[in-house]
Amino acid sequence: MCYEIVWRIVAAMSIASSAGSVSTGPASTDSVSTGPASPASREPAEAAPRPRLDWRLRFAALSLIWGFSFLLIKVGTDGYAPFQVTLGRLVFGTAVLAVAMAVRRERLPRGVRTWGHLAVAAFLLNALPFSLFAYSELTIPSTLAGICNATSPLWGMALSLVALSEDRPTRIRVAGLGVGFLGVLTVLGAWQGFHGLDATGTAMALLASLSYPIGWIYIRRTLAGSSESHLSLTGAQLLLAAVQLAVVTPVFTSAPTRFPMLPLLAIVALGALGTGLAVLIQYGLVAEVGPTTAQMVTYFIPVIATVAGVAVLGESLTWTTPVGAVIVLVGAALTQVKRGA
């Protein structure tokens, strides 16, 4: 879901040289990344401990965690305000990364400039899209939110044509952009006049997906040369996002008078698993099998989100949803085809 973004943040902040610099991605001059960057080095200097579980099992676990995140948002908003759901998610996610940093004896980044850039990234990649998805699921099914999230690579491709002059588009990737947005129109049932569709909720979900590539481009332009570890930067980013929501939430919502258990457990799982643990799993995958293979988890998320929404929440499903989702994923995949591939 929105957590599909986390793999991109991890890739952007992965260590790429023995000096510990963050990579700007392999062959960044001729490819449009769906994130700000990918690790360039095949042997990251900050090697992750060798995991005990086979990477395929962790890949499957990550797909399930992020795929079910949309369901957890839906359940969370049944008992709490969207801002409260997002705040809880960020608090529990930050707590998991804080424990990981303590175990690895990592410190938070230093430097006012770094923290300033991380504050902007926290807003674009966490506070804003997480809140928008939570608000969108008040009026749209979790299945639609999951599919809207899959449009992030398409937005990234479109934005990179304007914002990243070094990323030259190919015919295949431009075609992928067109195919992807055709899939979006299919999901929304454009030829039926978007009948039965909540325009506001859908617009919020699409805006959340658009916020991610804006954040990736910002990171690529500002933090690509950071000497801090990915864990340190991501931990600080989530901390700043939690602070931002802690300031905003009391202004727009009142304190809950009751604490329904199921929605509360959903928020805890959303933060601890989908926002915290998922970052650590994804970092291990990037370090072990590389960003290209790890990125493939993106294409399983809307499938799992759809199955979860229909099977667990009983959400309705018309033929336009799965067909449109497949078209979106095909388009997204085409936008990632590298020049000369």
Secondary structure, DSSP 8 states (H G I E B T S, - for coil): -TTHHHHHHHHHHSB-STT--B---TTTTS---SSS-----SS-SS-----SS-HHHHHHHHHHHHHTHHHHHHHHTTTS-HHHHHHHHHHHHHHHHHHHHHHTT------HHHHHHHHHHHIIIIIHHHHHHHHHTTTS-HHHHHHHHTTHHHHHHHHHHHH-TT----HHHHHHHHHHHHHHHHHHTGGGTSTT--HHHHHHHHHHHHHHHHHHHHHHHHTTT--S-HHHHHHHHHHHHHHHHHHHHHHHS---S---HHHHHHHHHIIIIIIIIHHHHHHHHHHHH-HHHHHGGGGTHHHHHHHHHHHTT-----THHHHHHHHHHHHHHHTT--TT-
